[in-house]
Amino acid sequence: MPNEIAGIDMTQTDQPQPAAQVGAGLRSVRERLGWKLPEVAEGLRIRLPYLEAIERGDLGALPGPAYQTGFIRTYAQSLGLDPEEILRRFRDAGSMGELPPAELKFLAPVPDRGVPAGAIALLGVVLLLAGYGLWYLHTEKERRMAAAVPSVPVQLAPLAVPPKPPAAPATPAAPATPAAQATPTPAPAAAVAAAAPVAVVAPELTPAVQPAAEPPAQPVTAPVATPDNGQVILATADTWVEVSDTTGNILFSKVLHAGESWPVPDEAGLTMTVGNAGGTEIAINGKAGAPLGAVGAVLHNYALTPPAAKPAAPPAAN
């Protein structure tokens, strides 16, 4: 977008401008567009005295800071200007009447006081000693009970029944085989390997095949309806458009959003300046063309219509 729009310098400056100068710049843009202030007030649903106060730079005549911000933003946007830049200039001039932001102070949280590490270690040692003491008392009691059992007297020793050894597990009897039967030969190693069970891998243990990542979707521009005849400026993305005639008079100056269009008048010698060539197309008789340039590129003095034909010179007299 050009740094200067209809006589207003849109570059960032460190030196603030007076509020009256900012308002005069808005009035200059409106007059170059050929708009009457009462018509603008009726279209924006803003009272006429409020718009007059904005163009004078007298924001004290507006109801309050909230209304000041809303009215200035709406008026600047209708003129095709950056509303945030216009608000910043009025704020720098000190005429917005906004209160300074309040400074908030938060209380610092109280740190948690947990159990000290030394106390935890001491508690663990105490529990370990208590467990060892209980184990010692239990084993000592069993040892004393075993020592208190009397042994068998000598005269009764022959009558004592010795303990029976554990019975061995019975083995199945082998079937009788003829003496002449030959001892079976061991199977070859290849046959044993073939008879060995094959390990089956569970399906849930096999690694799953990851699907291929899909390519990212390409951005889609907004569809724009094109008329069947004439020449139309189409906006596939947000772009600032200004159309002038051969005398320098501005016929159209506005930010076109994606999906919006503006019909070109049937007038010779019209030129156009756009702030986003990649988001601007020209449709002729319902057929949209290619973008006018790269995305974000500024295009100056683009010829929309051919210049007027010069009248033919009269034939020279003989």
C-alpha positions in Angstrom: 0.0 0.0 0.0 1.4 3.4 -0.8 2.8 5.5 2.1 0.7 8.5 1.1 -3.0 8.2 0.5 -4.9 11.3 -0.8 -2.5 13.8 0.8 -2.1 12.0 4.2 1.4 10.7 5.0 0.8 7.2 6.4 4.5 6.6 7.5 5.3 6.2 11.1 6.7 9.5 12.6 8.1 10.1 16.0 6.8 13.7 16.1 3.1 13.8 16.9 0.7 15.9 14.8 -1.9 18.2 16.2 -5.4 16.8 16.4 -6.7 19.5 14.1 -4.1 18.5 11.4 -5.2 14.8 11.6 -8.8 15.8 11.2 -8.0 18.1 8.3 -6.3 15.2 6.6 -9.5 13.1 6.9 -11.6 16.0 5.5 -9.1 16.3 2.6 -9.6 12.6 1.7 -13.4 12.9 1.9 -13.4 15.9 -0.4 -11.1 14.2 -3.0 -13.6 11.3 -3.0 -16.3 13.8 -3.8 -18.4 12.8 -0.7 -20.7 15.2 1.2 -20.4 15.0 5.0 -24.2 14.7 5.5 -24.4 11.7 3.1 -21.5 10.1 4.9 -23.1 10.6 8.3 -26.4 9.1 7.0 -24.6 6.1 5.5 -22.5 5.4 8.6 -25.4 6.1 11.0 -23.2 8.6 12.9 -24.6 12.0 13.8 -23.3 14.9 11.6 -22.0 17.0 14.6 -19.8 14.1 15.6 -18.2 13.8 12.2 -17.7 17.5 12.0 -16.0 17.4 15.4 -13.6 14.6 14.2 -12.6 16.6 11.1 -12.0 19.7 13.4 -9.9 17.5 15.7 -12.2 18.5 18.6 -12.8 15.0 20.1 -14.1 16.5 23.4 -17.4 17.0 21.6 -17.9 13.2 21.3 -19.7 11.3 24.1 -16.8 9.4 25.6 -13.5 7.5 24.9 -15.4 4.3 23.8 -17.5 6.3 21.3 -14.5 8.3 20.1 -12.6 5.1 19.2 -15.6 3.5 17.4 -16.5 6.6 15.4 -12.9 7.3 14.3 -12.3 3.7 13.3 -15.5 3.5 11.3 -15.0 6.9 9.6 -11.3 6.1 8.7 -12.2 2.6 7.4 -15.0 4.1 5.2 -12.4 6.4 3.6 -10.1 3.5 2.8 -7.5 4.5 5.5 -5.9 2.4 8.2 -8.1 3.0 11.3 -5.4 1.9 13.8 -2.9 4.5 12.3 -5.5 7.3 12.6 -6.3 6.4 16.2 -2.6 6.3 17.0 -2.2 9.9 15.6 -5.1 11.2 17.7 -3.7 9.5 20.8 -0.3 11.0 20.2 -2.0 14.4 19.9 -3.4 13.9 23.4 -7.0 14.4 22.4 -8.5 10.9 23.1 -9.0 11.5 26.8 -8.0 7.8 27.7 -7.0 7.0 31.2 -3.5 5.5 31.7 -3.5 1.7 32.3 -3.7 0.6 35.9 -0.7 -1.1 37.4 -1.7 -4.4 38.9 0.3 -5.9 41.8 -0.1 -9.6 42.6 0.7 -11.2 45.9 3.6 -13.6 45.9 2.6 -17.2 46.7 3.7 -18.6 50.1 6.2 -21.4 49.6 5.1 -24.8 50.6 6.8 -26.1 53.8 7.2 -29.8 53.5 8.7 -32.4 55.8 12.5 -32.0 56.1 14.7 -34.6 54.4 16.5 -35.4 57.7 13.2 -36.2 59.4 12.3 -38.6 56.6 15.6 -40.4 56.9 15.3 -40.6 60.7 11.8 -42.1 60.4 13.1 -44.7 58.0 15.9 -45.8 60.4 13.4 -46.1 63.2 11.0 -48.3 61.1 13.9 -50.5 60.1 15.1 -51.0 63.7 11.5 -51.8 64.8 11.1 -54.4 62.0 14.4 -56.1 63.0 13.3 -56.2 66.7 10.0 -57.9 65.9 11.7 -60.5 63.7 14.3 -61.2 66.4 11.6 -61.7 69.1 9.6 -64.1 66.8 12.6 -66.3 66.0 13.8 -66.4 69.6 10.4 -67.6 70.8 10.4 -70.4 68.3 13.9 -71.5 69.3 12.8 -71.6 73.0 9.8 -73.7 72.2 11.9 -76.2 70.3 14.4 -76.5 73.2 11.5 -77.1 75.6 10.4 -80.4 73.9 12.0 -83.4 75.9 13.9 -86.1 74.1 12.8 -89.8 74.0 13.9 -91.8 77.1 16.6 -94.5 76.6 14.3 -97.4 77.6 11.7 -96.3 75.0 14.1 -95.7 72.2 13.6 -99.2 70.6 9.9 -98.6 70.5 10.2 -95.3 68.6 8.9 -95.5 65.1 11.5 -94.3 62.6 10.2 -91.8 60.1 9.2 -93.2 56.8 11.2 -92.0 53.8 9.2 -90.3 51.0 7.8 -92.8 48.5 9.5 -92.7 45.1 7.2 -92.0 42.1 6.1 -95.2 40.4 7.5 -95.7 36.9 5.2 -97.2 34.2 6.2 -100.8 33.2 7.8 -101.1 29.8 5.9 -103.4 27.4 7.5 -106.7 26.6 9.4 -106.7 23.4 10.8 -109.7 21.5 14.5 -110.4 22.1 15.2 -110.3 18.4 13.7 -106.8 18.0 16.4 -104.3 17.0 17.0 -101.1 18.9 15.4 -98.2 17.0 18.0 -95.9 15.5 17.8 -92.2 16.3 16.2 -89.9 13.7 18.4 -87.8 11.6 19.0 -84.2 12.8 17.2 -82.8 9.7 14.0 -84.7 10.5 14.1 -83.5 14.2 14.6 -79.9 13.0 11.6 -80.3 10.6 9.4 -81.8 13.4 10.3 -79.0 15.8 7.4 -76.6 16.4 7.6 -73.3 14.6 7.3 -70.2 16.7 4.3 -68.1 15.8 4.6 -64.3 16.3 1.4 -62.8 17.8 -0.2 -60.3 15.5 -0.3 -57.7 18.2 3.6 -57.9 18.6 4.3 -57.1 15.0 5.0 -53.4 14.4 2.1 -51.6 12.8 2.8 -50.0 9.4 2.5 -46.2 9.7 0.4 -44.6 7.0 2.2 -42.2 4.7 1.8 -38.6 5.7 -0.6 -36.7 3.6 0.8 -33.5 1.9 -0.4 -30.3 3.4 -3.4 -28.7 1.8 -2.8 -25.8 -0.5 -4.5 -22.5 0.6 -7.7 -21.8 -1.3 -8.6 -18.3 -2.4 -12.1 -17.0 -2.0 -14.4 -17.5 -5.0 -15.5 -14.3 -6.7 -18.6 -14.0 -8.8 -17.9 -12.3 -12.1 -20.5 -10.5 -14.2 -21.1 -11.6 -17.8 -20.1 -8.3 -19.5 -17.8 -5.4 -18.9 -14.6 -5.1 -17.0 -14.4 -5.8 -13.2 -11.7 -5.6 -10.6 -11.7 -8.8 -8.5 -10.1 -9.3 -5.1 -9.1 -12.9 -4.2 -7.4 -11.6 -1.1 -7.5 -8.3 0.9 -6.0 -5.5 -1.3 -6.1 -1.7 -1.5 -7.3 -0.4 -4.9 -7.3 3.2 -6.2 -8.6 4.1 -9.7 -8.0 7.6 -11.3 -9.0 9.2 -14.5 -6.8 11.1 -17.0 -7.1 14.4 -15.0 -5.9 12.7 -11.7 -9.4 12.6 -10.2 -9.8 9.6 -7.9 -12.9 7.6 -8.9 -12.5 4.8 -6.4 -10.2 4.3 -3.3 -10.9 1.5 -0.9 -9.7 -1.8 0.6 -11.4 -4.7 -1.2 -11.6 -7.8 0.9 -11.5 -11.3 -0.5 -14.6 -12.0 -2.6 -15.4 -8.3 -3.3 -15.3 -6.7 -6.7 -15.7 -3.2 -8.4 -17.0 -2.6 -11.9 -14.7 -0.4 -14.0 -16.6 2.5 -15.7 -16.6 2.7 -19.5 -14.2 5.6 -19.6 -11.0 6.0 -21.5 -7.6 6.5 -19.9 -8.3 5.0 -16.4 -5.3 3.8 -14.4 -5.2 1.8 -11.2 -2.8 1.4 -8.2 -3.1 -1.7 -6.0 -1.4 -2.7 -2.7 -1.5 -6.5 -3.2 -1.0 -7.5 -6.8 -1.1 -11.2 -6.0 -4.7 -10.8 -4.7 -6.0 -8.7 -7.6 -7.4 -9.9 -10.9 -9.2 -8.3 -13.9 -12.3 -10.0 -15.3 -13.4 -9.2 -18.8 -16.9 -10.3 -19.9 -17.2 -12.9 -17.1 -13.7 -14.4 -17.6 -11.2 -13.9 -14.8 -7.6 -13.4 -15.6 -4.4 -14.2 -13.8 -3.1 -12.3 -10.7 -1.5 -9.0 -11.6 1.7 -9.8 -9.7 3.3 -11.4 -6.7 1.5 -11.5 -3.3 2.1 -8.3 -1.4 3.7 -6.5 -4.4 2.6 -2.9 -5.0 1.5 -2.1 -8.6 1.4 1.6 -9.8 -0.4 3.2 -12.8 -1.8 0.0 -14.2 -3.8 0.8 -17.4 -7.4 -0.3 -17.0 -8.8 1.2 -20.2 -7.0 2.4 -23.4 -6.4 6.1 -23.8 -8.9 8.2 -25.9 -8.2 8.1 -29.6 -6.8 11.3 -31.0 -9.0 13.0 -33.7 -7.7 12.5 -37.3 -6.0 15.5 -38.8 -8.0 17.1 -41.7 -6.5 16.5 -45.2 -4.2 19.3 -46.5 -5.7 21.6 -49.1 -4.2 21.4 -52.7 
